[in-house]
Amino acid sequence: MTTRTDDDDAQLAALGYRSEFKRDMSPWANFALGFTYLSPVVGIYTLFAVSLATGGPPMFWSLVIVGLGQLLVALVFGEIVSQYPVAGGIYPWARRLWGRKWAWMTGWVYLFALLATIAGVAYGAGPYLGALFSFEAGTGTTVLCALILIALALVINLGGTKWLAYAAIIGFVAELLGALVVGGWLLISQRHHGLEVLFDSFGTGSGGSYVGAFLAAGLIGIFQYYGFEACGDVAEEVPDPTRRIPKAMRMTIYVGGAAAMFVCLSLILAVQDYAAVIGGTDPDPIGTILTTAFGPVGSKIVLAVVLISFLSCTLSLMAAASRLMYSYARDDMIVGSRALRIVLPKRHVPPYAMLVAAAVPALIILVSIASAEALTKIISFATLGIYLGFHMVVLAALRARLKGWRPAGAFRLGSWGLPVTIGALTYGVLAMINIAWPRTPDAPWYDNWIVVLGAVIVVGLGAVYLFAGRPYRSGSTPYGDAITDSPLFPQPAPPVNDQEVTR
């Protein structure tokens, strides 16, 4: 008698892999992993003050717009992971949809963005830890707090899939309850405005146009809605992944997005003086709100929940980065593959990939000791890199679909597949333009274009590595096999040897 796990392993073997992971992650834990990576508390608390000062209360609507756009992306990813439930997510998906070179570059961009995001999230926890324990969070203490957070995340991740699952569920419960309790109390006791303020810019914008201010403030939504892809990064650790992971991705958008909007709305209505925030006299509206609403003791409890959110977000990011590196290494696609593909036989985690996922962000954070500005420039690439990695996969899916690919997993969009994929790619291109758009004309040109420069540097280094070292020629795992023959785009004859491969 075969079990569900046997069927999952057989499907994986048909895709060319033998898993060394253990399917210990329940559907709820898989959803919790995506939720804590998306982390509504971390996303909103990190950018609320800047977004409110830039665009006023209507910045709330960016959460709705971006949520709908990212839902389209999640639907596309759901079809792909349902057919290719392989650890590492974005890299193996791009490999099967397009080919080895495209997959290698997709994984390279996404990996750099993940490592920078880990550094950014860990570093961003410093001020909240300082507020919790009543000390000034200067550069030194912020760096120390960030390194401690990364070390804790590493230890928990090294405990194995069960420990990661437990931590994700605890983080999810704490963050969701915290969001509901804090947001609910603010709406009951600290609501100083009605919903009409969501349509009042309070003087933000310049030259009589609010569009530019809204797009700049809308970065809070763009920063918020990723993390659902982490559900697919651990596809080999989830039973029945072809059905459960697409559902977990959608739930991450639904629940995470609703929580983020609820938190944001409650904070907006609790701000007493918008002019003070917009004018810069109240640079920390969240601190002001929490102290007023909960007092010294209550605000400490809220801050503790916020820090749990930062830790669980770091955990999920590190898990995603380690599985991506493992997936690369399993196909011999990166330097150090022999070490990075090792999996501990008892705990079923890739320890060396984990160490790299902790060490590189730690080094990025240490840069701030010499130059906080340099750290900001490194991290500034992160969001654009995440989106670029996402939409390299979406573009690969669109290309494959036009060349004859018909998704064959348990989750399929049917006739909606093509319009949803086009919509997702259109949204992604517009979002990336917004992320990269220069908004500091008085700054030096290299600061004004820092996000674009970061992307050029990362892609440029990857291109040098790709074409000089030719790592894509290693390994024998199938690639580009999602595409079937199509009368519209007939396929060339298969290559006779490796030198003839042009994908």
C-alpha positions as CSV (number, residue, x, y, z in Angstrom):
1,M,0.0,0.0,0.0
2,T,1.5,3.4,-1.1
3,T,1.3,6.4,1.2
4,R,0.9,10.1,0.3
5,T,4.6,10.6,0.9
6,D,5.5,7.7,-1.4
7,D,3.4,9.4,-4.1
8,D,5.1,12.7,-3.5
9,D,8.5,11.1,-3.7
10,A,7.6,9.3,-6.9
11,Q,6.5,12.6,-8.5
12,L,9.7,14.2,-7.4
13,A,11.7,11.3,-8.9
14,A,9.8,11.8,-12.2
15,L,11.1,15.3,-12.2
16,G,14.7,14.1,-11.8
17,Y,15.3,14.5,-8.0
18,R,15.5,12.4,-4.9
19,S,14.7,14.5,-1.8
20,E,16.8,14.5,1.3
21,F,14.2,16.5,3.2
22,K,11.5,15.2,5.4
23,R,7.9,16.1,4.8
24,D,7.3,17.4,8.4
25,M,5.7,20.7,7.5
26,S,1.9,20.8,7.8
27,P,-0.3,22.9,5.5
28,W,-0.8,25.4,8.3
29,A,2.9,25.6,9.0
30,N,3.5,26.2,5.3
31,F,1.0,29.0,5.2
32,A,2.5,30.4,8.4
33,L,6.0,30.4,6.8
34,G,4.7,32.5,3.9
35,F,2.7,34.8,6.3
36,T,5.7,35.5,8.6
37,Y,7.9,36.2,5.6
38,L,5.3,38.6,4.3
39,S,5.0,39.9,7.9
40,P,2.3,42.6,7.9
41,V,3.6,44.0,11.2
42,V,7.2,44.3,9.9
43,G,6.1,45.8,6.6
44,I,3.7,48.3,8.0
45,Y,5.8,49.4,11.0
46,T,8.9,49.8,8.9
47,L,7.5,52.2,6.3
48,F,4.4,53.7,7.9
49,A,6.0,57.0,9.0
50,V,7.7,57.6,5.7
51,S,4.7,56.7,3.6
52,L,2.3,58.8,5.7
53,A,4.6,61.8,5.5
54,T,5.0,61.3,1.7
55,G,1.4,60.7,0.6
56,G,-0.9,61.2,3.6
57,P,-3.7,58.8,4.6
58,P,-4.6,57.8,1.0
59,M,-1.3,55.8,0.9
60,F,-3.6,53.1,2.4
61,W,-5.0,52.3,-1.0
62,S,-1.6,51.2,-2.3
63,L,-2.1,48.1,-0.1
64,V,-5.3,47.3,-2.0
65,I,-3.8,47.9,-5.4
66,V,-0.5,46.0,-4.8
67,G,-2.4,43.2,-3.1
68,L,-4.5,42.6,-6.2
69,G,-1.3,42.7,-8.4
70,Q,0.6,40.3,-6.3
71,L,-2.4,37.9,-6.1
72,L,-2.1,37.6,-9.9
73,V,1.6,36.6,-9.4
74,A,0.6,34.1,-6.7
75,L,-1.8,32.5,-9.1
76,V,0.9,32.1,-11.7
77,F,3.3,30.7,-9.1
78,G,0.6,28.4,-7.9
79,E,0.3,26.8,-11.4
80,I,4.0,26.4,-11.6
81,V,4.7,24.9,-8.2
82,S,1.7,22.5,-8.6
83,Q,3.5,21.0,-11.6
84,Y,7.1,21.4,-10.3
85,P,7.0,21.0,-6.4
86,V,10.8,21.3,-6.1
87,A,12.8,22.9,-3.3
88,G,14.2,26.3,-4.1
89,G,11.2,27.8,-5.8
90,I,12.1,30.4,-8.3
91,Y,15.3,28.9,-9.6
92,P,14.0,25.4,-10.5
93,W,10.7,26.9,-11.8
94,A,12.6,29.1,-14.2
95,R,14.8,26.1,-15.2
96,R,11.9,24.0,-16.2
97,L,10.0,26.9,-17.9
98,W,12.8,28.4,-19.9
99,G,16.3,26.9,-19.5
100,R,19.5,26.8,-17.6
101,K,20.9,30.2,-18.3
102,W,17.7,32.0,-17.6
103,A,17.2,30.0,-14.4
104,W,20.7,30.6,-13.2
105,M,20.4,34.4,-13.6
106,T,16.9,34.4,-12.0
107,G,18.2,32.5,-9.0
108,W,21.3,34.8,-8.8
109,V,19.2,38.0,-8.7
110,Y,16.7,36.6,-6.2
111,L,19.4,35.2,-3.9
112,F,21.2,38.5,-3.7
113,A,17.9,40.2,-2.9
114,L,17.0,37.7,-0.2
115,L,20.4,38.1,1.5
116,A,20.0,41.9,1.4
117,T,16.4,41.6,2.7
118,I,17.6,39.5,5.7
119,A,20.1,42.2,6.5
120,G,17.5,44.9,6.2
121,V,14.9,43.2,8.4
122,A,17.4,42.3,11.1
123,Y,18.9,45.8,11.1
124,G,15.4,47.3,11.3
125,A,14.7,45.5,14.5
126,G,17.3,47.5,16.4
127,P,15.2,50.6,17.2
128,Y,12.3,48.5,18.5
129,L,14.6,46.5,20.7
130,G,16.1,49.7,22.0
131,A,12.6,51.1,22.7
132,L,11.7,47.8,24.5
133,F,14.6,47.9,26.8
134,S,14.9,51.7,27.1
135,F,18.3,52.3,25.5
136,E,19.4,54.5,22.7
137,A,19.7,52.4,19.5
138,G,22.8,53.9,18.0
139,T,24.8,52.2,15.2
140,G,26.8,49.9,17.5
141,T,23.8,48.6,19.5
142,T,21.6,48.3,16.3
143,V,24.3,46.2,14.7
144,L,24.6,44.0,17.8
145,C,20.9,43.5,18.0
146,A,20.7,42.6,14.3
147,L,23.5,40.0,14.7
148,I,21.8,38.5,17.7
149,L,18.6,38.2,15.7
150,I,20.4,36.5,12.8
151,A,22.1,34.1,15.2
152,L,18.8,33.1,16.8
153,A,17.2,32.6,13.4
154,L,20.1,30.4,12.4
155,V,19.9,28.2,15.5
156,I,16.2,27.7,15.1
157,N,16.6,26.9,11.4
158,L,19.3,24.4,12.1
159,G,16.9,22.5,14.4
160,G,15.2,21.1,11.4
161,T,11.9,21.4,9.5
162,K,9.8,20.8,12.6
163,W,11.5,23.6,14.5
164,L,11.1,25.9,11.6
165,A,7.4,24.9,11.4
166,Y,6.8,25.5,15.1
167,A,8.6,28.8,15.0
168,A,6.6,29.9,11.9
169,I,3.3,29.0,13.6
170,I,4.2,30.7,16.9
171,G,5.3,33.8,14.9
172,F,2.0,33.7,12.9
173,V,-0.2,33.4,16.0
174,A,1.7,36.2,17.8
175,E,1.7,38.5,14.9
176,L,-1.9,38.0,13.9
177,L,-3.2,38.3,17.4
178,G,-1.0,41.3,18.0
179,A,-2.3,42.9,14.8
180,L,-5.9,42.3,15.8
181,V,-5.6,43.3,19.4
182,V,-3.5,46.4,18.8
183,G,-5.5,47.5,15.8
184,G,-8.8,46.8,17.5
185,W,-7.9,48.7,20.6
186,L,-6.7,51.7,18.6
187,L,-9.9,51.7,16.6
188,I,-11.9,51.6,19.9
189,S,-9.9,54.0,22.0
190,Q,-7.7,56.1,19.8
191,R,-9.7,56.8,16.6
192,H,-9.4,60.5,16.0
193,H,-10.7,60.6,12.4
194,G,-13.3,59.1,10.2
195,L,-12.8,57.1,7.0
196,E,-13.0,60.2,4.9
197,V,-9.3,60.9,5.7
198,L,-8.4,58.1,3.3
199,F,-9.4,60.4,0.5
200,D,-7.6,63.5,1.8
201,S,-3.9,64.1,1.0
202,F,-3.5,66.8,3.6
203,G,-1.3,68.9,1.3
204,T,1.1,66.2,0.2
205,G,2.3,66.2,-3.4
206,S,3.7,69.1,-5.4
207,G,2.9,71.1,-8.4
208,G,-0.8,70.5,-8.0
209,S,-0.4,66.7,-8.7
210,Y,-0.8,64.0,-6.1
211,V,0.1,61.1,-8.4
212,G,3.9,61.3,-7.8
213,A,3.4,61.5,-4.0
214,F,1.0,58.5,-4.0
215,L,3.4,56.4,-6.1
216,A,6.2,57.2,-3.7
217,A,4.1,56.5,-0.6
218,G,2.8,53.3,-2.4
219,L,6.2,51.7,-1.8
220,I,4.7,50.5,1.5
221,G,2.4,48.2,-0.4
222,I,5.2,47.1,-2.8
223,F,7.4,46.3,0.2
224,Q,4.6,44.5,1.9
225,Y,3.3,41.9,-0.5
226,Y,6.0,39.3,-1.0
227,G,6.7,36.2,1.0
228,F,4.1,33.9,-0.5
229,E,6.7,32.4,-2.7
230,A,8.4,31.0,0.5
231,C,5.6,28.4,0.6
232,G,7.1,26.9,-2.6
233,D,10.7,27.2,-1.5
234,V,10.1,24.3,0.9
235,A,8.0,22.2,-1.5
236,E,9.9,19.0,-0.6
237,E,9.1,19.4,3.1
238,V,5.3,19.5,2.6
239,P,3.0,16.5,2.1
240,D,0.8,16.8,-1.1
241,P,2.6,20.0,-2.2
242,T,0.9,20.2,-5.6
243,R,-2.4,21.0,-4.0
244,R,-1.5,22.5,-0.6
245,I,1.2,25.0,-1.7
246,P,-0.9,26.9,-4.2
247,K,-3.6,27.2,-1.6
248,A,-1.0,28.4,1.1
249,M,0.3,31.0,-1.3
250,R,-3.2,32.4,-1.9
251,M,-4.0,32.3,1.9
252,T,-0.8,34.3,2.5
253,I,-2.0,37.1,0.3
254,Y,-5.6,37.0,1.7
255,V,-4.8,36.8,5.4
256,G,-1.5,38.7,5.3
257,G,-3.0,41.5,3.1
258,A,-6.1,41.8,5.3
259,A,-3.9,42.0,8.5
260,A,-1.6,44.6,6.9
261,M,-4.6,46.8,5.8
262,F,-6.2,46.5,9.3
263,V,-2.9,47.5,11.0
264,C,-2.3,50.4,8.6
265,L,-5.9,51.6,8.9
266,S,-5.9,51.6,12.7
267,L,-2.6,53.5,12.8
268,I,-3.8,56.1,10.3
269,L,-7.0,56.8,12.2
270,A,-5.0,57.0,15.5
271,V,-2.7,59.7,14.3
272,Q,-3.8,62.9,16.0
273,D,-1.9,65.5,13.9
274,Y,-1.2,64.6,10.3
275,A,0.5,68.0,9.7
276,A,3.1,67.1,12.4
277,V,3.9,63.8,10.6
278,I,4.0,65.4,7.2
279,G,6.0,68.3,8.4
280,G,8.5,66.2,10.2
281,T,7.9,67.4,13.8
282,D,6.5,63.9,14.7
283,P,9.0,61.6,12.9
284,D,7.9,58.5,15.0
285,P,4.1,58.5,14.8
286,I,3.9,54.8,15.8
287,G,5.9,55.4,19.0
288,T,3.6,58.3,19.8
289,I,0.5,56.2,19.1
290,L,1.6,53.2,21.1
291,T,2.7,55.2,24.2
292,T,-0.6,57.1,24.2
293,A,-2.8,54.1,23.7
294,F,-1.1,51.5,25.9
295,G,1.0,53.4,28.3
296,P,4.6,52.5,29.2
297,V,3.9,48.9,30.2
298,G,1.4,48.1,27.5
299,S,3.6,49.6,24.7
300,K,6.4,47.3,25.9
301,I,4.2,44.3,25.3
302,V,3.3,45.5,21.9
303,L,7.0,46.1,21.1
304,A,7.7,42.5,22.2
305,V,5.2,41.2,19.7
306,V,6.7,43.4,17.0
307,L,10.2,41.9,17.8
308,I,8.7,38.4,17.5
309,S,7.5,39.4,14.1
310,F,11.0,40.6,13.1
311,L,12.5,37.3,14.3
312,S,9.9,35.1,12.5
313,C,10.3,37.1,9.4
314,T,14.1,36.7,9.5
315,L,13.6,32.9,10.1
316,S,11.4,32.6,7.0
317,L,13.8,34.6,4.8
318,M,16.8,32.5,5.9
319,A,14.9,29.3,5.2
320,A,14.0,30.5,1.7
321,A,17.6,31.6,1.0
322,S,19.1,28.3,2.2
323,R,16.7,26.2,0.1
324,L,17.5,28.3,-3.0
325,M,21.2,27.8,-2.5
326,Y,20.7,24.1,-1.9
327,S,18.7,23.9,-5.1
328,Y,21.4,25.6,-7.0
329,A,24.1,23.3,-5.5
330,R,22.1,20.1,-6.1
331,D,22.3,21.0,-9.8
332,D,26.1,21.9,-9.5
333,M,25.2,25.5,-10.5
334,I,27.3,27.5,-8.0
335,V,30.7,27.6,-6.4
336,G,30.8,25.5,-3.3
337,S,28.1,23.1,-4.5
338,R,29.6,20.1,-2.7
339,A,29.1,21.8,0.7
340,L,25.9,23.7,0.0
341,R,24.0,20.6,-1.1
342,I,24.9,18.6,2.1
343,V,21.8,17.9,4.2
344,L,22.1,16.8,7.8
345,P,20.7,13.2,7.9
346,K,18.9,13.6,11.2
347,R,17.6,17.1,11.0
348,H,17.1,17.2,7.2
349,V,18.3,20.8,6.7
350,P,21.3,22.1,4.6
351,P,23.7,23.4,7.3
352,Y,26.2,25.1,5.1
353,A,23.6,26.8,3.0
354,M,22.1,28.0,6.3
355,L,25.5,29.3,7.4
356,V,25.9,31.3,4.2
357,A,22.3,32.7,4.5
358,A,23.3,34.0,8.0
359,A,26.9,35.0,7.4
360,V,26.4,37.2,4.3
361,P,23.6,39.3,5.9
362,A,25.8,39.6,9.0
363,L,28.7,41.0,6.9
364,I,26.3,43.4,5.2
365,I,25.2,44.6,8.6
366,L,28.7,45.0,9.8
367,V,29.3,47.4,6.9
368,S,27.1,49.9,8.7
369,I,29.8,50.3,11.4
370,A,32.0,52.0,8.7
371,S,29.2,53.6,6.8
372,A,25.4,53.5,7.5
373,E,25.0,55.1,4.1
374,A,26.7,52.1,2.4
375,L,24.3,49.7,4.2
376,T,21.4,51.7,3.0
377,K,22.7,51.5,-0.6
378,I,23.2,47.7,-0.4
379,I,19.7,47.1,1.1
380,S,18.0,49.5,-1.4
381,F,18.4,46.9,-4.1
382,A,16.5,44.3,-2.2
383,T,12.9,45.0,-3.1
384,L,13.7,45.6,-6.8
385,G,15.7,42.4,-6.8
386,I,12.8,40.4,-5.3
387,Y,10.4,41.8,-7.9
388,L,12.9,41.2,-10.7
389,G,13.3,37.6,-9.7
390,F,9.5,37.2,-9.5
391,H,8.9,38.5,-12.9
392,M,11.7,36.7,-14.6
393,V,9.7,33.6,-13.7
394,V,6.4,35.2,-14.8
395,L,8.0,36.1,-18.1
396,A,9.3,32.6,-18.4
397,A,5.8,31.3,-17.8
398,L,4.3,33.6,-20.4
399,R,6.9,32.6,-23.0
400,A,6.4,28.9,-22.2
401,R,2.6,29.3,-22.4
402,L,2.9,31.0,-25.8
403,K,5.2,28.2,-27.0
404,G,2.7,25.5,-26.1
405,W,3.0,24.8,-22.3
406,R,-0.2,23.7,-20.7
407,P,0.1,23.5,-16.9
408,A,-0.3,19.9,-15.7
409,G,-0.4,20.2,-12.0
410,A,-3.4,19.8,-9.6
411,F,-3.9,23.6,-9.6
412,R,-4.7,25.1,-13.0
413,L,-6.2,28.4,-14.1
414,G,-7.5,27.0,-17.3
415,S,-8.6,29.6,-19.9
416,W,-7.7,32.3,-17.3
417,G,-4.1,31.3,-17.4
418,L,-2.9,33.6,-20.2
419,P,-4.7,36.8,-19.2
420,V,-3.7,36.3,-15.5
421,T,-0.1,35.8,-16.6
422,I,-0.1,38.9,-18.8
423,G,-1.8,40.9,-16.0
424,A,0.8,39.7,-13.5
425,L,3.7,40.7,-15.8
426,T,2.2,44.1,-16.6
427,Y,1.7,44.8,-12.9
428,G,5.3,43.7,-12.2
429,V,6.8,45.9,-14.8
430,L,4.9,49.0,-13.5
431,A,5.8,48.1,-9.9
432,M,9.5,47.8,-10.8
433,I,9.4,51.2,-12.6
434,N,7.9,52.7,-9.4
435,I,10.6,51.1,-7.2
436,A,13.4,52.3,-9.4
437,W,12.1,55.8,-10.2
438,P,14.5,58.5,-9.0
439,R,12.9,60.8,-6.4
440,T,15.8,62.8,-5.0
441,P,16.8,65.3,-7.7
442,D,18.9,67.3,-5.3
443,A,21.1,64.3,-4.4
444,P,24.1,63.2,-6.4
445,W,23.1,61.2,-9.5
446,Y,24.5,57.9,-8.1
447,D,22.2,58.3,-5.0
448,N,19.2,59.3,-7.1
449,W,19.7,56.1,-9.2
450,I,21.0,53.9,-6.5
451,V,18.2,51.2,-6.9
452,V,18.9,50.9,-10.6
453,L,22.7,50.9,-10.1
454,G,22.3,48.1,-7.6
455,A,20.4,46.0,-10.0
456,V,22.9,46.7,-12.8
457,I,25.8,45.7,-10.6
458,V,24.2,42.5,-9.4
459,V,23.0,41.5,-12.9
460,G,26.4,42.5,-14.3
461,L,28.4,40.4,-11.8
462,G,26.0,37.5,-12.5
463,A,26.5,37.9,-16.2
464,V,30.3,37.8,-15.8
465,Y,30.1,34.7,-13.6
466,L,27.5,33.1,-16.0
467,F,29.4,33.5,-19.2
468,A,33.0,33.2,-17.9
469,G,32.5,30.2,-15.6
470,R,29.5,28.6,-17.4
471,P,28.0,27.1,-14.3
472,Y,24.9,26.3,-16.2
473,R,26.7,23.5,-18.1
474,S,27.0,21.5,-14.9
475,G,24.4,18.9,-13.7
476,S,22.1,16.7,-15.7
477,T,18.7,17.7,-14.3
478,P,16.1,18.4,-17.0
479,Y,15.5,22.0,-18.2
480,G,13.1,23.7,-20.5
481,D,10.9,20.7,-20.5
482,A,7.7,22.6,-19.7
483,I,7.4,23.6,-23.3
484,T,5.7,21.2,-25.6
485,D,5.5,21.3,-29.4
486,S,3.1,23.9,-30.7
487,P,2.0,24.7,-34.3
488,L,2.6,28.4,-33.5
489,F,6.1,27.9,-32.2
490,P,7.6,24.6,-33.5
491,Q,10.5,23.4,-31.4
492,P,13.9,22.8,-32.8
493,A,15.4,19.3,-32.8
494,P,17.0,18.4,-29.4
495,P,20.7,19.1,-29.1
496,V,23.1,16.2,-29.8
497,N,25.6,17.3,-27.2
498,D,26.1,19.9,-24.5
499,Q,27.9,22.3,-26.9
500,E,24.8,22.7,-29.0
501,V,22.6,23.7,-26.1
502,T,21.7,27.4,-26.5
503,R,19.0,27.7,-23.9
